Every structure is written in structure tokens, then in C-alpha cells.
Amino acid sequence: MSTPDTILSVRNLSVQLPHRAGLVHAVRDVSFDIRRGETVCVVGESGCGKSMTAMAVLNLLPRGARREATAIEFLGEPIHTAPESRLRQLRGDRIGTIFQEPLTALNPLLTVGDQLMEVYRRHRPRRQHEARARALDMLAQVGIPRPVERLGQYPHQLSGGLRQRIVIAMALMCEPALIVADEPTTALDVTIQAQILRLLVDLKDKFGVALLLITHDLAVASRVADKVVVMYAGEVVEQASTAAFFAVPKHPYATGLLGCLPSVSAERSGAPLQVIPGTVPSLVGGVAGCGFRERCRLALAECQRDIPLVSNSSRSVRCIRADLGDSV
């Protein structure tokens, strides 16, 4: 249920994609809220629908894709029925976006300064010198050295870490209320990943921005998230506060994901990493019943029917075996 401090509210979001064998039900009945200043991490293995969910919120979907939702509200405004002209006004202004690969997110033919100033002047009626001052300020805010020099450089002249900082600066140029970050550290090495994550958290706290972070890395979610949304086969299977989720995961898939994380104790004992057996089901034509049942050691005959989300005050779980009585 949305509240006055809710920045984004998504209800029953689904996305279908055309395929030669039929429709691909890439996202199915996804609902979540993000409050002011909150970080929500959507996690899951590749192909689970997490990035598609984020792009569906922004209506940045592949050609032929069909989006359906009971409601998508941004700052109380219904945007699931808004015209594309209104969404273009919001994207880059009140909603900033950080894409997975900064080199492809930036225009190779324009300087860093031109791209930053273009975003600002598109959404704010400012003069060139005001846009340039804003660009310099944002480069300094994201920790880029020699910002005056960087304004005249092209993306290929910068390292991956600097390019991602440029993309973050671009997302913050117009003081958004929400940032959607789609796997923002995947293309970076481990050391730079940590720096970028720390920067995102610091800037989110400084500017009071809500953050929707898409990641396959549960370690990232444990460090930065206030709430975790676990997706599998296109649907949400568990949603909980970070503390509750990592203390006692309730869905068998979530338990399996956490079991796959390496640990110091396992390394010392020589125990092999855990794996989740089996493969993700095909989403062509839809999935009947629990999508995880073929991989789940706890599966019952009843798992062949559709499983609703069961909720209490701290989490929601899509599993007939879920016991929420001892949730943290």
C-alpha cells in the first residue's frame, strides 16, 4: 500500500515479448513500492526478468513488447497510461537512469560536457554557462578529478570507472526523485565496483534520492539495500527487508541463492560451493504453477497450481510451504 512518501508504486506489472514459438512472458504480476530515500534491490539470476522490470517501469522496452499493469505511479502520478511525450519529460529529469555498460550508454561522438549539458538544458531552461557550471559541479560531486579537463574529453578517452561516474553525474543533473540503476557495476573490476557502489549510496543519502538497483549479486544487495525483491522466472518469489531476508530467507530459491555464496568457513573446510540443480523453465507460452518446482527439493503435487504471494508486515513469499510466523 502506497504512502505519502512513496516515490514509485508498481502493481501487477507484466511484460510479454513476441517470439516465433509464441509469447514470452518475461515479467509476470510484479508489484513493489519504493519510498523516499530508500534503496530497493531486485535480485535474481540472469534471465529472471529483473532488468526487464526496470525498463518496463520506464517504458523502454524492445519493439513489439507489450506492457500491462494495474498501476505504475511515480510521485502519485499514473505513468502506465501516460503518453510517450510525458515519459520523455520524466526520464532524465525526475527519473535518472544508470545503464549497465557506460561506454554504450554514452554517445561516442559528443564530449562529456556536451552530453551533460544537453541533459540539463533539455529539462531546465538555462543558459549555456549555467549548464556548464552545473556539469562541473556534478563531476566534482561524483569524485572526478580535473573536471574542467574532463568536459572536453570523449567517452573513449576515459576509464570504465570514470565513464560510470559520468553516467551517474548525468543521472543526477536535474535532481531526480528516483534513480534506476541497471547492473551499474557489472562491467567494472572488483575494486572499482566497490567505489561505484559506495558513491551511489553516498549520493543517494546526500540528495535524498530513492534508488531502484538491479543486480545479480546478493553481496551487493546485503551492503546497500533497505529492501530485497527476489525474482525467478519472471515473477517475484520473495520480498522482504534486507535484515529479514538475510537472517532467514523463506523461499527455497532464495535459500538456494544464499547457499551459493562463498564463505570463509566453507573455504577453510574445503567444502564445495553449493549449486541449485536444474535449469530455469522456458517462459514461452507462460509458466503454470510454481516456476521453481522442478528444481525444488521441497516440491509437492500442489506446486503445479498457481501460487499466490503470502504476506505479513515484513515480507511476502510465493510458496505454499512458506511459514511467516518467525519472520524477523
Residue, then its C-alpha position, 0 to 999 in steps of 0.5 A: m500500500s502506497t504512502p505519502d512518501t512513496i516515490l514509485s508504486v508498481r502493481n501487477l506489472s507484466v511484460q510479454l515479448p513476441h517470439r516465433a514459438g509464441l509469447v514470452h512472458a518475461v515479467r509476470d504480476v510484479s508489484f513493489d513500492i519504493r519510498r523516499g530515500e530508500t534503496v530497493c534491490v531486485v535480485g535474481e539470476s540472469g534471465c529472471g526478468k529483473s532488468m526487464t522490470a526496470m525498463a518496463v517501469l520506464n517504458l523502454l522496452p524492445r519493439g513489439a513488447r507489450r506492457e500491462a499493469t494495474a498501476i505504475e505511479f511515480l510521485g502519485e502520478p499514473i505513468h502506465t497510461a501516460p503518453e510517450s511525450r510525458l515519459r520523455q519529460l520524466r526520464g532524465d529529469r525526475i527519473g535518472t537512469i544508470f545503464q549497465e555498460p557506460l561506454t554504450a550508454l554514452n554517445p561516442l561522438l559528443t564530449v562529456g560536457d556536451q552530453l551533460m549539458e544537453v541533459y540539463r538544458r533539455h529539462r531546465p531552461r538555462r543558459q549555456h554557462e549555467a549548464r556548464a557550471r552545473a556539469l562541473d559541479m556534478l563531476a566534482q560531486v561524483g569524485i572526478p578529478r580535473p573536471v574542467e579537463r574532463l568536459g572536453q574529453y570523449p567517452h573513449q578517452l576515459s576509464g570504465g570507472l570514470r565513464q560510470r561516474i559520468v553516467i551517474a553525474m548525468a543521472l543526477m543533473c536535474e535532481p531526480a526523485l528516483i534513480v534506476a540503476d541497471e547492473p551499474t557495476t557489472a562491467l567494472d573490476v572488483t575494486i572499482q565496483a566497490q567505489i561505484l557502489r559506495l558513491l551511489v549510496d553516498l549520493k543517494d543519502k546526500f540528495g535524498v534520492a530513492l534508488l531502484l538497483i538491479t543486480h545479480d549479486l546478493a553481496v551487493a544487495s546485503r551492503v546497500a539495500d533497505k529492501v530485497v525483491v527476489m525474482y525467478a522466472g519472471e515473477v517475484v518469489e520473495q520480498a522482504s527487508t534486507a535484515a529479514f531476508f538475510a537472517v532467514p530467507k523463506h523461499p527455497y530459491a532464495t535459500g538456494l541463492l544464499g547457499c551459493l555464496p562463498s564463505v570463509s568457513a566453507e573455504r577453510s573446510g574445503a567444502p564445495l560451493q553449493v549449486i541449485p540443480g536444474t535449469v530455469p523453465s522456458l517462459v514461452g507460452g507462460v509458466a503454470g504453477c510454481g516456476f521453481r518446482e522442478r528444481c525444488r527439493l521441497a516440491l509437492a503435487e500442489c506446486q503445479r497450481d498457481i501460487p499466490l504471494v503470502s504476506n505479513s508486515s515484513r515480507s511476502v513469499r510465493c510458496i505454499r510451504a512458506d511459514l511467516g510466523d518467525s519472520v524477523 
